[in-house]
Amino acid sequence: MGLLRGFVFLLVLHLLHRSNTSFVRLNNNGFEDIIIVIDPSVPEDEKIIERIQDMLTTASTYLFEATEKRFFFKNVSILVPEKWKENPQYKRPKYENYKHADVIVAPPVLPGRDEPYTKQFTECGEKGEHIHFTPDFLLGKKQNEYGPSGRLFVHEWAHLRWGVFDEYNEDQPFYSAKSKKIEATRCSTGISGINRVHKCQGGSCLTRTCRVDSTTKLYEKDCQFFPDKVQTEKASIMFMQSIDSVVEFCNEKNHNQEAPSLQNIKCNFRSTWEVISNSEDFKNTKPMVTPPPPPVFSLLKISQRIVCLVLDTSGSMLSHNRLNRMNQAAKQFLMQTVENGSWVGMVRFNSTATILNKLIQIISSNERNTLLEKLPTRAQGGTSICSGIKSAFQVIGELYSQLDGSEIVLLTDGEDNTASSCIDEVKQSGAIVHFIALGKDADKAVIEMSNITGGSHLYASDEAENNGLIDAFGALTSGNAGISQKSLQVGTWAYNIQAKTNPETLTITVTSRAANSSVPPITVNAKMNKDINSFPSPMIVYAEILQGYVPVLGANVTAFIESQSGNTEVLELLDNGAGADSFKNDGVYSRYFTAYTENGTYSLKVRVHGGTNTARLSLWHPLNRAAYIPGWVVNGEIEANPPRPENNEDTQATLENFSRTVSGGAFVVSQVPSLPLPDLYPPSQITDLDATPHEDEIVLTWTAPGDDFDVGKVQHYIIRTSGSILDLKDRFDDALQVNTTDLSPKEANSKEIFAFKPGNISEENATHIFIAIKSIDKSNLTSKVSNIAQVALFIPQANPDENYTTPIPDKNYTTPIPDKNYTTPIPDKNHHSGINISTLVLSVVGSVVIVSIILSTTI
């Protein structure tokens, strides 16, 4: 007798099985196969389609000129929801679906926040995930705040395609330049404007000059940079492409290396054009002689799902209880995973293939039970994968004249040296092949079929836990179904089992569907950064947790990476902005993986647990978003835009308790040498170094790296200081070294704290002291130089000249000088070349539940 009890919280899994799900390719300077998907929740409005077409057409011309006549948009597919009314222009999609979207049109992350953004959580120069536009933005309702859509699309495309970052920083909107002026964070510095506090309340507005905070020596929190409406500067698109004169990316000549922009922080002070010029796109093209044609658009409409199971019944399926495990997993798929309204057929194969059931539409449990009765019970003979696939084509072809967008779920455990013979036929068919590899001998040609058709590649070893196949089948929900239609595995459950006389195998699987389609469920996206890798290249595990499009923070996330021989590496994934994790608190939990044990296939599982009152929603604006324009300066006056909704950390919503174990696909590793592996991995780069003045000391904090990237413990740190940020970056080893004798490194991902008294700075006219760190491991391997932190030098002036800053009654601020853009630091009358620091000032660069119980654990 079994007892189930516990609290269930809706948790949904979407698997990302490929390092980059995009199908975009560059052909003769033109980007092809761009997929733009309109979310099922978006109300029907054909103007959205028109505006998308206008946006891409304008963007193509703008991109062509901005990239020195190298790139343009050649063809674009727009996928509309199934609920939108029929239109003769709408065709059935092939591989185009939500999982492979380059651009998503969906409601805002939170009401009123229509900022376009790019989901980007990888390193500089690496492709992002997708671009997000809201319907209101596309319909032109937010143009004043974000500029023309065509120009903005190019800004976001640079994020997505070339992995560059914004040249502004809302967390650090101003910085103190070597010119001793406070500058707005921007590129290039030729962009002119004024710095003002502008606030409106009750129909009246107040504009005043910005005060200088006496602690940071930078402008106060509410100060904003208002650009002049009329400009002559041409760069840069990654700062503010909405300025009419801006038609270029910042390059090596005009790049602002001083600014604390995300581009500088993430790309080691390289300009956006340098990163783009180093891309494969750039290397494989030459400038065009003639202007390109406008983009060609295809309009596609989501239709009913068509799927055929292709099941291996060769003799090898008798070993390791494979046949029974396959049937258990297929039963779960047929009873719970495949959506109502779908058409489902079934084929089995060994050396030949047999059609077990033609396509039938799932309307009720009757159709599901009909399919269950046809599951194969015998296994014998050889393996002919192509026979199974061709029979599936026959099943689908009897009902549909075209195979476009149909799905084949292929499970096999054996190699087949004839499988490659039908790759071309599969590629031309328009069908999508999902491949579930059972055991370590599955054929590599089928992996290629899966990749070229946009299917999923999953793996279950014979040594894996018994529900590995169930997890794999359960992951194969429709790529285009609304989330409320999908069957989800959920919840935290406790159960007691009483054993019988004979051994039994038990697996308990709980599934549910959303009770309210208007309330988005929590989603978990798990993947590796690559499908195929070779030693010693490291890999990165990613797990993204969202509710709707809102990041979920504070979850405990654990990855289990299992080799085909059953060796398992356990990693805690973190959202701390250190090591493999690019951004702190963005809902993406990450970790490096380097513990290879053998060549072959590895599988990924991720467990997520959110405790009551610990997991919460992030209500901050999304990262890598378009710059909000507060207003323009026209004839010396500010023409302000409506204020943007403010971030409010205090209103972050906590979540109920939830728990989940999810499958994250498979990847293949080669060239792994015999164990033990050589030590080839240095500590990861420190990316969150922070500096705070305290009396006559500087207090540094950072997240500890590990001996191998973010695992283990480093041997020691090297900390150096300089009065020049560029000298510290370019000539770190020549800079003044800090005594770290008393600094003992902690385990990776611990918080390090270290205080020191700074020495004399040799640079003449230095206004700041800059600090950076390198980490050394036990094999004397050295990390990259950390991000650069800084503290301002503040030397009191007894009788300040009237042209400089003067105190005001508010003890926290000083009033800026009359110059509309800047404040000038007070000079030290006792100036000498080695500045002795007397005072330091901070400025860091930096449901309705359905329960299904299937028997699968030995007792």
C-alpha positions in Angstrom: 0.0 0.0 0.0 1.4 3.4 -1.0 0.9 6.7 0.7 1.5 9.9 -1.2 1.4 13.2 0.5 3.1 16.6 0.1 2.8 20.0 -1.4 2.7 20.3 -5.2 3.8 23.5 -6.9 3.4 24.0 -10.7 6.8 23.5 -12.3 7.3 23.1 -16.1 10.3 21.9 -18.0 11.4 23.1 -21.4 14.6 21.4 -22.6 17.2 23.2 -24.6 19.3 20.4 -26.1 21.5 22.4 -28.4 24.1 24.9 -27.6 22.5 27.3 -30.0 18.9 26.5 -31.1 19.0 29.1 -33.9 18.9 28.0 -37.5 20.2 31.4 -38.8 22.9 31.0 -41.4 24.9 33.5 -43.4 24.8 33.0 -47.2 26.4 35.5 -49.6 26.3 38.3 -47.0 22.6 37.7 -46.2 21.2 36.2 -43.0 18.7 33.4 -43.9 16.2 31.4 -41.9 15.5 34.0 -39.2 12.5 32.8 -37.1 10.2 35.3 -35.5 7.5 33.7 -33.3 4.4 35.4 -32.0 3.5 34.1 -28.6 0.1 32.3 -28.3 -0.9 34.8 -25.6 -0.7 37.7 -28.0 -4.2 38.8 -29.2 -4.7 38.6 -33.0 -3.6 41.8 -34.7 -2.4 41.7 -38.3 -0.7 45.1 -37.8 1.9 43.3 -35.8 2.9 41.3 -38.9 3.1 44.5 -40.9 5.2 46.2 -38.3 7.6 43.3 -38.1 8.0 43.4 -41.9 8.6 47.1 -41.8 11.1 46.8 -39.0 13.2 44.1 -40.7 13.2 45.9 -44.0 14.4 49.2 -42.4 16.9 47.3 -40.2 18.4 45.5 -43.2 19.4 48.8 -44.8 20.7 50.2 -41.6 22.7 47.0 -40.8 24.2 47.0 -44.3 25.6 50.6 -43.9 26.6 50.1 -40.3 28.7 47.0 -41.2 30.5 48.6 -44.1 28.2 46.9 -46.7 28.8 43.4 -45.4 25.5 42.1 -43.9 21.8 42.3 -44.6 18.6 40.3 -43.8 17.7 37.9 -46.7 14.7 35.9 -45.6 12.5 35.8 -42.5 9.8 33.4 -41.3 7.0 34.8 -39.1 5.2 32.1 -37.1 1.6 33.1 -35.9 -0.4 31.4 -33.2 -2.7 28.5 -33.9 -5.7 30.5 -32.6 -5.3 33.3 -35.2 -7.8 33.0 -38.0 -6.9 31.3 -41.3 -5.3 33.3 -44.1 -4.3 32.0 -47.5 -0.8 33.4 -47.0 -0.2 31.2 -44.0 1.7 28.0 -44.7 2.5 25.0 -42.5 5.8 25.4 -40.7 8.6 22.8 -41.1 11.3 23.0 -38.3 10.2 26.5 -37.4 8.8 26.5 -33.8 9.0 28.3 -30.5 12.1 26.4 -29.4 14.2 27.8 -32.3 12.9 31.3 -32.2 15.4 34.1 -32.8 12.8 36.8 -32.0 9.9 36.3 -29.7 6.9 38.7 -29.7 5.3 38.4 -26.3 3.8 40.4 -23.5 6.2 42.4 -21.4 8.1 40.7 -18.6 6.0 42.8 -16.2 3.1 45.1 -17.0 4.2 48.4 -18.4 7.8 47.3 -19.1 8.0 47.3 -22.8 11.8 47.5 -23.2 13.2 45.3 -25.9 15.9 43.0 -24.7 18.1 40.1 -25.8 18.4 37.0 -23.6 22.2 36.8 -23.4 24.0 34.8 -20.7 27.1 33.6 -22.5 30.5 35.3 -22.9 31.7 38.1 -25.1 31.6 37.1 -28.8 29.2 34.2 -28.2 25.7 34.1 -29.6 22.7 34.9 -27.4 19.4 33.0 -27.1 16.7 35.3 -28.5 15.3 38.8 -28.8 12.1 39.8 -27.0 9.7 42.5 -28.4 6.4 43.4 -26.9 3.3 44.0 -29.1 3.1 47.7 -27.9 6.6 48.3 -28.9 6.1 46.8 -32.4 2.9 48.9 -32.8 4.9 52.1 -32.3 3.5 53.0 -28.9 7.0 53.2 -27.3 9.0 54.9 -30.1 9.7 58.1 -28.1 11.3 56.1 -25.3 13.3 53.6 -27.4 13.6 55.0 -30.9 12.7 53.7 -34.3 12.2 49.9 -34.4 14.5 49.2 -37.4 17.5 50.9 -35.8 16.8 49.2 -32.5 16.6 45.8 -34.1 20.2 46.2 -35.3 21.2 47.0 -31.8 19.6 43.8 -30.5 20.8 41.8 -33.4 24.4 42.7 -32.5 23.7 41.3 -29.0 22.2 38.1 -30.4 24.5 37.3 -33.3 27.9 38.7 -32.3 27.8 38.7 -28.5 28.5 42.3 -27.9 27.2 44.3 -25.0 25.7 47.7 -24.2 27.9 50.8 -24.1 25.9 52.3 -21.3 25.5 51.0 -17.7 22.4 52.0 -15.7 24.1 50.7 -12.6 27.1 53.0 -13.2 25.7 55.8 -15.4 28.6 58.2 -14.7 32.3 57.9 -14.1 35.3 60.1 -13.3 37.5 60.5 -16.4 41.2 61.1 -16.6 40.3 64.6 -17.7 39.0 65.1 -14.1 35.5 65.5 -15.4 32.4 63.5 -14.6 31.3 61.9 -17.8 28.2 59.9 -18.8 28.9 56.3 -19.5 28.8 56.2 -23.3 30.6 55.5 -26.5 31.7 57.6 -28.1 32.4 60.6 -25.9 31.5 62.7 -28.9 27.8 62.2 -28.1 26.8 65.6 -26.5 24.1 66.4 -23.9 23.5 67.6 -20.4 23.3 66.0 -17.0 20.1 66.9 -15.1 17.7 65.7 -12.5 14.2 65.9 -14.0 11.2 64.8 -12.0 7.5 65.2 -12.5 4.7 65.0 -10.0 1.1 66.0 -10.1 1.3 67.5 -13.6 4.3 69.7 -12.9 8.0 69.0 -13.5 11.2 70.2 -11.9 14.5 70.3 -13.6 17.8 71.1 -11.8 21.5 70.6 -12.1 22.9 67.4 -10.7 24.6 67.3 -7.3 27.9 65.5 -6.7 27.7 62.9 -4.0 30.5 63.5 -1.5 31.0 59.7 -1.0 31.3 58.6 -4.6 32.4 62.0 -6.1 30.0 61.2 -8.9 26.6 62.6 -9.7 23.6 61.7 -7.4 21.4 58.7 -8.1 18.6 60.6 -9.8 20.9 62.4 -12.3 20.3 61.4 -16.0 22.1 62.1 -19.2 19.9 63.9 -21.7 21.4 63.7 -25.3 21.1 66.6 -27.7 18.5 65.9 -30.3 20.7 67.2 -33.1 24.1 65.5 -33.2 27.0 65.0 -35.7 28.6 62.0 -34.0 28.3 58.7 -35.9 28.9 56.2 -33.0 27.7 54.2 -31.4 24.8 51.8 -32.2 25.4 50.0 -28.9 25.0 53.2 -26.9 22.1 55.0 -28.4 21.1 54.0 -32.0 18.0 56.3 -31.7 20.2 59.4 -32.3 19.7 60.3 -36.0 23.4 60.8 -36.7 24.5 57.4 -35.2 25.1 55.0 -38.0 28.2 53.1 -36.8 29.6 50.9 -34.1 32.3 52.2 -31.9 35.7 51.1 -33.2 39.3 50.9 -32.0 39.9 54.6 -32.7 36.8 56.1 -31.0 36.1 53.5 -28.4 35.8 54.8 -24.8 37.9 52.5 -22.7 37.5 54.5 -19.6 33.7 54.1 -19.3 32.4 51.3 -17.0 30.2 50.0 -19.8 29.1 46.4 -20.0 31.0 46.2 -23.3 34.2 47.1 -21.5 33.5 44.9 -18.5 32.5 41.8 -20.5 34.8 42.2 -23.6 38.1 43.2 -21.9 37.8 46.9 -23.1 37.5 46.0 -26.8 35.2 48.0 -28.9 32.0 46.5 -30.4 33.4 46.7 -33.9 36.6 44.8 -32.8 34.4 42.0 -31.5 32.2 42.0 -34.6 35.3 42.1 -36.9 36.6 39.0 -35.1 33.5 37.0 -35.7 33.2 34.1 -38.2 30.6 36.1 -40.0 33.0 38.9 -40.7 35.9 36.6 -41.6 33.8 34.7 -44.2 32.5 37.8 -46.1 33.7 40.7 -48.1 31.9 44.0 -48.7 29.2 44.0 -51.4 29.5 46.2 -54.4 25.7 46.7 -54.9 22.9 47.3 -52.4 21.1 44.2 -51.2 17.5 43.3 -52.0 14.8 43.8 -49.3 14.1 40.8 -47.0 11.7 38.0 -48.2 9.0 37.1 -45.6 7.2 33.7 -45.1 4.1 33.7 -43.0 3.6 30.4 -41.2 0.8 29.2 -38.9 1.0 26.7 -36.1 -1.2 23.7 -36.8 -2.0 20.4 -35.0 0.9 18.3 -33.9 1.7 15.1 -35.9 4.1 12.6 -34.3 5.1 9.0 -35.0 6.9 6.8 -32.5 9.6 4.7 -34.1 10.6 2.0 -31.6 13.6 -0.3 -31.8 12.7 -4.0 -31.3 16.0 -5.5 -32.3 17.5 -8.4 -30.3 19.7 -6.2 -28.2 16.6 -4.6 -26.7 16.2 -7.8 -24.6 19.3 -6.9 -22.5 19.3 -4.6 -19.5 15.4 -4.8 -19.4 15.4 -2.3 -22.3 12.2 -3.4 -24.0 10.2 -3.1 -20.7 11.8 0.3 -19.9 11.0 1.6 -23.4 7.4 0.5 -23.1 7.0 2.2 -19.7 8.4 5.4 -21.0 6.3 5.3 -24.2 3.2 4.6 -22.1 4.0 7.8 -20.1 4.4 9.7 -23.3 1.1 8.5 -24.8 -1.0 8.9 -21.6 0.4 12.1 -20.2 2.8 14.0 -22.5 1.3 14.2 -26.0 -1.3 16.9 -26.1 -5.0 16.6 -26.9 -5.7 17.3 -30.6 -2.4 15.7 -31.7 -2.2 13.0 -34.4 -0.1 10.0 -33.3 1.1 6.9 -35.1 3.5 4.0 -34.2 6.2 2.0 -36.0 8.5 -0.7 -34.7 11.7 -1.9 -36.5 14.5 -4.4 -36.3 16.1 -5.5 -39.6 12.7 -4.5 -41.2 9.9 -2.2 -40.1 6.3 -2.8 -39.2 3.5 -0.2 -38.9 1.8 -0.8 -35.6 -0.8 2.0 -35.8 -1.7 4.6 -38.4 -2.2 8.2 -37.3 -5.1 8.7 -35.0 -6.1 12.0 -33.4 -6.0 12.1 -29.6 -9.4 13.2 -28.4 -9.9 11.3 -25.2 -8.3 8.4 -23.2 -9.8 6.0 -25.8 -7.3 6.8 -28.5 -4.5 6.8 -25.9 -5.5 3.3 -24.8 -5.7 2.1 -28.4 -2.1 3.1 -28.9 -1.0 1.5 -25.6 -2.3 -1.9 -26.8 0.0 -1.7 -29.8 3.2 -1.3 -27.9 5.7 -4.0 -29.0 6.2 -7.0 -26.7 8.9 -9.0 -28.5 12.4 -8.1 -29.6 14.6 -10.0 -32.1 16.8 -9.5 -35.2 19.1 -6.8 -36.4 18.8 -3.0 -36.7 17.7 -1.0 -39.7 17.0 2.6 -38.6 16.3 3.9 -42.1 13.5 1.2 -42.5 11.8 2.6 -39.3 12.1 6.2 -40.5 10.8 5.5 -44.0 7.8 3.6 -42.5 7.1 6.6 -40.3 7.1 8.8 -43.5 4.6 6.4 -45.0 2.3 6.6 -41.9 2.3 10.4 -42.0 2.1 10.6 -45.8 -1.2 8.6 -45.8 -2.9 11.5 -44.1 -0.8 14.5 -45.1 0.6 15.2 -48.6 3.6 17.0 -47.0 5.7 15.9 -44.0 6.5 19.6 -43.1 6.6 20.0 -39.3 5.7 16.4 -38.5 7.8 14.8 -35.7 9.5 11.4 -35.5 10.4 10.1 -32.0 13.1 7.6 -32.7 14.4 5.3 -29.9 17.2 2.9 -30.6 20.0 1.2 -28.7 22.3 0.0 -31.5 24.7 1.1 -34.2 23.6 0.8 -37.8 26.2 1.4 -40.4 23.4 2.0 -43.0 21.8 4.8 -41.1 23.7 7.5 -42.9 22.1 6.4 -46.2 18.9 8.2 -45.4 20.2 11.4 -44.0 19.6 13.3 -47.1 16.0 12.0 -47.4 15.4 13.0 -43.8 16.8 16.5 -44.4 14.6 17.1 -47.5 11.5 15.7 -45.9 10.7 18.6 -43.6 10.1 16.3 -40.7 11.8 16.8 -37.3 13.6 13.8 -35.8 13.9 13.5 -32.0 16.5 11.0 -31.0 16.5 9.0 -27.8 19.7 7.0 -27.4 19.5 4.0 -25.1 22.9 2.7 -24.1 26.3 3.8 -25.5 26.1 2.1 -28.9 23.5 4.3 -30.6 24.5 5.4 -34.1 26.1 8.8 -34.6 24.4 9.3 -37.9 21.1 9.6 -36.1 22.5 12.4 -34.0 23.2 14.3 -37.2 19.6 13.7 -38.3 18.4 15.2 -35.1 20.6 18.2 -35.4 19.9 19.1 -39.0 16.1 18.8 -38.5 16.0 20.8 -35.2 15.1 17.8 -33.1 16.0 16.9 -29.5 18.9 14.5 -28.7 18.4 12.7 -25.4 20.3 9.9 -23.8 19.6 7.2 -21.2 22.4 4.8 -20.1 21.8 1.3 -18.9 23.5 2.2 -15.7 21.3 5.2 -15.2 18.4 5.4 -12.7 15.3 3.5 -13.9 13.2 6.5 -14.9 15.8 7.9 -17.3 13.8 7.0 -20.3 10.6 8.4 -18.8 12.4 11.7 -18.3 13.5 11.6 -21.9 10.0 10.9 -23.4 8.5 13.4 -20.9 10.7 16.1 -22.4 9.2 15.8 -25.8 6.3 18.2 -25.5 5.2 20.2 -28.5 7.5 23.0 -29.5 4.5 25.2 -30.4 1.8 24.3 -27.8 0.7 26.8 -25.3 2.2 26.1 -21.9 -1.2 25.6 -20.3 -1.8 22.7 -22.7 1.3 20.8 -21.7 1.6 17.9 -19.2 4.1 18.8 -16.5 6.0 16.7 -14.0 5.8 18.5 -10.7 5.9 18.7 -6.9 7.4 17.4 -3.7 6.0 14.0 -2.6 6.7 11.6 0.2 5.5 7.9 -0.1 5.8 4.6 1.7 6.0 1.3 -0.2 5.3 -2.1 1.3 7.3 -4.8 -0.5 5.7 -8.1 -1.6 7.3 -11.5 -1.6 8.8 -11.1 -5.1 11.0 -8.2 -6.2 9.2 -5.5 -8.0 10.3 -2.4 -10.0 8.5 0.9 -9.1 8.7 4.4 -10.5 6.3 7.1 -9.4 5.7 9.9 -11.8 3.4 12.8 -11.0 2.1 15.0 -13.8 -0.2 18.0 -13.9 -1.6 20.7 -16.2 -2.0 24.4 -15.3 -5.2 25.2 -13.5 -5.3 28.7 -14.8 -3.9 29.6 -18.3 -3.6 33.3 -17.2 -1.1 32.4 -14.5 2.3 31.5 -16.0 3.9 28.4 -14.4 7.5 28.2 -13.4 9.8 26.9 -16.1 13.2 25.3 -16.0 15.5 25.3 -19.1 18.5 23.1 -18.7 21.3 22.6 -21.2 25.1 22.4 -21.9 26.8 25.1 -23.9 27.8 22.5 -26.6 26.5 19.3 -28.1 29.9 18.0 -29.1 33.2 18.8 -27.4 36.8 17.6 -27.3 39.2 17.6 -24.4 40.5 19.8 -22.9 37.9 22.4 -23.8 35.7 23.1 -20.8 32.0 23.0 -20.9 29.3 25.0 -19.1 26.1 23.8 -17.5 23.1 26.2 -17.7 19.8 26.1 -15.9 17.4 29.0 -16.4 14.4 29.3 -14.0 11.5 31.6 -15.0 7.9 32.3 -14.2 6.6 33.5 -17.5 9.5 35.7 -18.5 10.4 36.7 -14.9 13.6 35.2 -13.4 13.3 33.1 -10.3 16.1 33.8 -7.8 17.2 32.0 -4.6 16.7 28.4 -5.8 19.0 25.5 -5.0 20.1 24.0 -8.3 22.2 20.8 -8.6 23.5 19.3 -11.8 24.2 15.6 -12.3 26.4 14.7 -15.3 26.6 11.0 -16.0 29.0 9.3 -18.4 27.9 6.3 -20.4 29.7 4.0 -17.9 27.7 5.5 -15.0 30.2 7.8 -13.5 28.5 10.8 -12.1 29.8 14.3 -11.3 27.7 16.5 -9.0 27.8 20.3 -9.4 26.0 23.0 -7.5 24.9 25.6 -10.1 25.0 29.2 -9.0 23.5 32.6 -10.1 26.2 34.6 -8.5 27.8 36.4 -11.4 31.1 34.6 -10.9 33.0 31.9 -12.7 30.8 30.5 -15.5 27.9 32.6 -14.5 27.8 35.8 -16.6 25.3 37.8 -14.7 24.2 37.8 -11.1 20.5 37.4 -10.3 19.3 36.9 -13.9 17.7 33.5 -13.1 20.4 31.6 -15.0 22.4 29.2 -12.8 25.7 28.1 -14.2 28.9 26.1 -13.6 32.0 24.9 -15.4 32.3 21.1 -16.1 35.8 19.7 -16.7 35.7 16.3 -14.8 35.8 14.1 -17.9 36.2 10.4 -17.2 36.0 8.9 -20.6 35.1 9.4 -24.3 31.6 9.1 -25.4 28.1 10.3 -24.5 27.3 12.1 -21.2 23.8 13.0 -20.0 22.7 15.9 -17.9 20.1 16.1 -15.1 19.3 19.1 -13.1 17.5 19.2 -9.7 15.8 22.4 -8.7 14.4 23.2 -5.3 12.9 26.4 -4.1 12.2 26.7 -0.4 9.3 28.6 1.0 10.2 32.3 1.4 13.7 31.7 -0.1 12.9 31.5 -3.9 11.6 34.8 -5.2 10.9 36.6 -8.4 13.2 39.3 -9.7 11.3 42.4 -10.6 14.4 44.2 -12.0 14.5 45.3 -15.6 15.9 42.6 -17.9 19.6 42.8 -18.8 20.9 43.6 -22.3 18.0 45.8 -23.1 17.6 48.8 -25.3 18.6 52.1 -23.7 15.6 54.0 -22.4 15.7 57.6 -23.6 14.7 60.0 -20.7 14.2 62.8 -23.1 16.0 65.1 -25.6 17.7 68.5 -25.4 16.1 70.8 -28.0 17.3 74.4 -28.2 18.7 74.1 -24.7 15.5 72.8 -23.2 14.7 69.3 -22.1 11.8 67.6 -23.9 11.2 64.7 -21.5 9.6 61.3 -22.2 7.3 59.6 -19.7 9.2 58.1 -16.8 9.9 54.4 -16.9 8.5 52.2 -14.2 11.0 52.0 -11.4 12.7 48.9 -10.1 11.6 48.1 -6.6 13.6 45.4 -4.8 11.2 45.5 -1.8 8.3 44.3 -3.9 10.0 41.0 -5.0 7.5 38.2 -4.8 8.4 35.1 -2.8 7.3 31.7 -4.1 5.9 28.6 -2.5 8.0 25.5 -2.0 8.7 23.6 -5.2 11.1 20.8 -6.3 12.0 19.2 -9.6 14.5 16.8 -11.2 14.8 17.5 -14.9 16.7 16.0 -17.9 18.9 18.3 -19.8 19.8 16.3 -22.9 23.1 14.7 -24.0 26.5 15.7 -25.3 29.5 13.8 -26.7 33.1 14.3 -25.6 36.2 13.0 -27.5 40.0 12.9 -27.1 39.8 12.4 -23.3 43.2 10.9 -22.2 43.7 8.2 -19.7 43.1 9.1 -16.1 44.3 10.9 -14.1 43.7 14.0 -16.3 46.5 16.6 -16.5 45.9 19.9 -14.7 45.2 22.2 -17.7 42.6 24.5 -16.2 43.5 27.8 -14.6 41.3 29.6 -12.0 38.4 31.4 -13.5 38.5 35.2 -13.9 37.3 37.2 -11.0 34.5 39.4 -12.4 32.9 40.9 -9.2 35.9 42.7 -7.5 34.6 45.5 -5.4 36.4 48.2 -3.5 35.3 50.3 -0.5 37.2 52.9 1.4 37.3 52.5 5.2 39.3 55.1 7.1 42.9 54.8 5.8 42.3 51.3 4.2 40.7 49.9 1.1 38.4 46.9 1.6 38.2 44.5 -1.3 35.5 41.9 -1.8 35.2 39.3 -4.5 33.9 35.7 -5.1 36.7 33.2 -4.8 37.6 31.3 -8.0 38.7 27.7 -7.9 41.8 25.7 -8.8 40.1 24.5 -12.0 37.9 27.5 -13.0 35.2 27.6 -10.3 36.0 24.2 -8.6 38.4 23.8 -5.8 40.7 26.4 -4.2 43.4 28.7 -5.6 46.9 28.7 -4.2 47.3 32.5 -3.8 46.3 35.9 -5.2 48.3 38.7 -6.8 46.8 42.1 -6.2 48.1 45.2 -7.9 47.2 48.9 -8.0 47.8 51.8 -10.4 46.7 55.3 -11.0 45.8 54.4 -14.6 43.1 52.0 -15.6 44.7 51.3 -19.0 48.1 50.7 -17.6 46.7 48.3 -15.1 44.8 46.5 -17.8 47.7 46.3 -20.3 50.7 46.1 -18.0 49.4 44.4 -14.9 52.7 42.7 -14.0 54.4 46.1 -13.9 51.9 47.7 -11.5 52.5 48.2 -7.8 51.9 44.9 -5.9 50.0 44.7 -2.6 51.3 42.6 0.2 48.9 39.6 0.5 51.0 37.5 3.0 48.0 37.3 5.4 45.5 36.4 2.6 44.6 32.7 2.6 42.3 31.8 -0.3 38.9 30.2 0.5 37.0 27.5 -1.4 35.5 28.4 -4.8 32.4 30.6 -4.7 33.1 31.7 -1.1 33.1 35.4 -0.4 36.7 36.8 0.0 37.3 40.0 2.0 40.7 41.7 2.2 41.8 45.1 3.5 45.0 46.9 2.8 46.6 50.3 3.2 47.5 51.7 -0.3 51.0 52.9 -1.1 52.0 55.9 -3.1 50.6 56.3 -6.6 53.4 57.3 -9.1 51.1 58.5 -11.8 51.0 62.3 -12.0 47.5 63.9 -11.8 45.9 60.6 -10.8 42.4 61.1 -9.5 41.7 57.4 -8.7 43.4 54.3 -7.5 42.6 51.2 -9.6 42.8 47.7 -8.3 42.9 44.3 -10.1 43.6 40.6 -9.1 45.1 37.5 -10.7 44.7 34.1 -9.2 47.3 31.3 -9.2 46.6 27.6 -8.8 48.8 24.8 -7.4 50.2 24.1 -10.9 51.1 27.7 -11.3 48.4 28.3 -13.8 47.2 31.9 -13.8 43.8 33.4 -14.3 42.9 36.4 -16.5 43.1 39.8 -14.9 40.0 40.5 -12.9 37.6 43.3 -13.5 39.1 46.6 -12.4 37.7 48.2 -9.2 38.5 51.8 -8.3 38.3 54.3 -5.5 38.5 58.1 -5.9 41.2 60.2 -4.3 39.8 63.1 -2.4 42.1 65.8 -1.0 40.3 68.4 1.1 40.6 72.1 -0.1 40.4 74.7 2.6 39.5 77.6 0.4 38.1 76.4 -2.9 38.0 78.6 -5.8 34.5 79.8 -6.8 34.8 78.0 -10.1 35.0 74.6 -8.4 32.5 72.6 -6.3 31.3 74.1 -3.0 29.5 72.5 -0.1 25.8 73.0 0.3 23.8 72.6 3.6 23.0 68.9 2.7 26.0 67.1 4.2 25.9 64.4 1.6 26.3 66.5 -1.5 28.3 69.2 -3.1 26.9 71.5 -5.8 28.4 71.2 -9.3 30.1 74.0 -11.1 28.3 76.2 -13.6 29.5 74.1 -16.6 26.4 72.3 -17.7 28.1 68.9 -18.2 30.8 68.5 -15.6 32.3 69.1 -12.2 36.1 69.6 -11.9 38.0 68.2 -9.0 39.7 70.6 -6.7 43.5 70.7 -7.3 46.0 69.9 -4.6 48.2 73.0 -4.0 50.9 70.8 -2.6 50.9 68.6 -5.6 53.8 66.2 -6.2 54.3 63.3 -8.5 53.7 60.6 -5.9 50.2 61.2 -4.5 49.9 60.2 -0.9 46.3 59.1 -0.2 44.8 60.8 2.8 41.1 60.0 2.1 39.5 57.4 -0.2 36.1 57.7 -1.9 34.2 54.7 -3.3 33.5 54.4 -7.1 33.5 50.8 -8.4 33.9 49.9 -12.1 32.0 46.9 -11.8 -3.3 23.7 -10.8 -5.2 20.9 -11.4 -3.2 17.8 -10.7 -3.3 14.5 -12.5 -1.3 11.7 -10.9 0.1 8.9 -12.9 1.9 6.1 -11.1 4.1 3.8 -13.2 5.9 0.9 -11.6 10.1 1.1 -12.0 12.6 0.8 -8.5 13.7 -2.6 -7.3 12.6 -3.5 -3.7 
